[in-house]
Amino acid sequence: MRSIQGTTKLLGVIGAPVEHSLSPAMHNAALAHLGLDYVYVPFPVRPVDLERAIAGFEAVGVVGFSITIPHKQAILPLLSQVWPAAQLVGAANTVWYNDGGWSGTNTDVEGFIAPLKALQRDWSQVVPVVLGNGGAARAVVVGCAELGCPEVCVVGRDRDRLDKFKQSWRDTPLHGLVSVRSWDELSGLVSATDLLVNTTPVGMFPHVSQSPVEESVLEGLKADAIAYDLIYTPRPTLFLKLAQQRGAMIIDGTEMLVQQGAAALQIWLQQPVPVDVMRQALLEKLAA
């Protein structure tokens, strides 16, 4: 058991609920490996208490914290500085205190693109197809823009929500990048794309027998395409199993979770962090 003292610096994650968070396992493993006098704690914070909680964090000297549902958007007005990634996504997942105020960014973008950048593909020739149009899809769009994709095609079932998603980029540098399509166009889109990304919760535990895309549609997936599911339980999802049967490369949400956490920890500590240690701690937690 590590020693927590009066000198121990505080990091944490806020959410409602937050008991299920895997972040403490990852971050505390890294902090222990580095031999630093820090601890990372889950803080349950109800939406009605968000502003008071942030003021309390400042009062007790919390160095920084992660943010999960439902606070990623609500935190923005409480920040003194919002970095470009969080501005574009419209949500922050990482906050730190400096210069008398809270700053925030969105490391989900960096987490999403990390395993893709390692593949060294020519992303200027890739038009990703993104399933879903919620908050996670926004981080994926920004990530695809950073990769250099010329267009990102977002697919959804609700036309009104799709139109609103498209309009939400109107006053941003990515306005011309985002196109939206209805779900009944999916078959043709899947057969043409080199990168298919699921940002929906369909197929997440315990609904492991579900896939956001029917098997008959995935039969059109290119053999050298990449299927990427942001879900990390189960590993792999049915969506990824079906894609793999077509010969596609598959990526699950585990690496995104690790990499976004590592990016956040590096911001807080201002030094390199042991990504391998964080990954191993996460995999052990998932297997438990």
Rosetta blueprint (number, residue, H / E / L):
1 M L
2 R L
3 S L
4 I L
5 Q L
6 G L
7 T L
8 T L
9 K E
10 L E
11 L E
12 G E
13 V E
14 I E
15 G E
16 A L
17 P L
18 V L
19 E L
20 H L
21 S L
22 L L
23 S H
24 P H
25 A H
26 M H
27 H H
28 N H
29 A H
30 A H
31 L H
32 A H
33 H H
34 L H
35 G L
36 L L
37 D L
38 Y E
39 V E
40 Y E
41 V E
42 P E
43 F E
44 P E
45 V L
46 R L
47 P H
48 V H
49 D H
50 L H
51 E H
52 R H
53 A H
54 I H
55 A H
56 G H
57 F H
58 E H
59 A H
60 V H
61 G L
62 V L
63 V L
64 G E
65 F E
66 S E
67 I E
68 T L
69 I L
70 P L
71 H L
72 K L
73 Q L
74 A L
75 I L
76 L H
77 P H
78 L H
79 L L
80 S L
81 Q E
82 V E
83 W L
84 P H
85 A H
86 A H
87 Q H
88 L H
89 V H
90 G L
91 A L
92 A L
93 N L
94 T E
95 V E
96 W E
97 Y E
98 N E
99 D L
100 G L
101 G E
102 W E
103 S E
104 G E
105 T E
106 N L
107 T L
108 D H
109 V H
110 E H
111 G H
112 F H
113 I H
114 A H
115 P H
116 L H
117 K H
118 A L
119 L L
120 Q L
121 R L
122 D L
123 W H
124 S H
125 Q H
126 V L
127 V L
128 P L
129 V E
130 V E
131 L E
132 G L
133 N L
134 G L
135 G H
136 A H
137 A H
138 R H
139 A H
140 V H
141 V H
142 V H
143 G H
144 C H
145 A H
146 E H
147 L H
148 G L
149 C L
150 P L
151 E L
152 V E
153 C E
154 V E
155 V E
156 G E
157 R L
158 D L
159 R H
160 D H
161 R H
162 L H
163 D H
164 K H
165 F H
166 K H
167 Q H
168 S L
169 W L
170 R L
171 D L
172 T L
173 P L
174 L L
175 H L
176 G L
177 L L
178 V E
179 S E
180 V E
181 R E
182 S E
183 W H
184 D H
185 E H
186 L H
187 S H
188 G H
189 L H
190 V H
191 S H
192 A H
193 T L
194 D L
195 L E
196 L E
197 V E
198 N E
199 T L
200 T L
201 P L
202 V L
203 G L
204 M L
205 F L
206 P L
207 H L
208 V L
209 S L
210 Q L
211 S L
212 P L
213 V L
214 E L
215 E H
216 S H
217 V H
218 L H
219 E L
220 G L
221 L L
222 K L
223 A L
224 D L
225 A L
226 I E
227 A E
228 Y E
229 D E
230 L L
231 I L
232 Y L
233 T L
234 P L
235 R L
236 P L
237 T L
238 L H
239 F H
240 L H
241 K H
242 L H
243 A H
244 Q H
245 Q H
246 R L
247 G L
248 A L
249 M E
250 I E
251 I E
252 D L
253 G H
254 T H
255 E H
256 M H
257 L H
258 V H
259 Q H
260 Q H
261 G H
262 A H
263 A H
264 A H
265 L H
266 Q H
267 I H
268 W H
269 L H
270 Q L
271 Q L
272 P L
273 V L
274 P L
275 V H
276 D H
277 V H
278 M H
279 R H
280 Q H
281 A H
282 L H
283 L H
284 E H
285 K H
286 L H
287 A H
288 A L
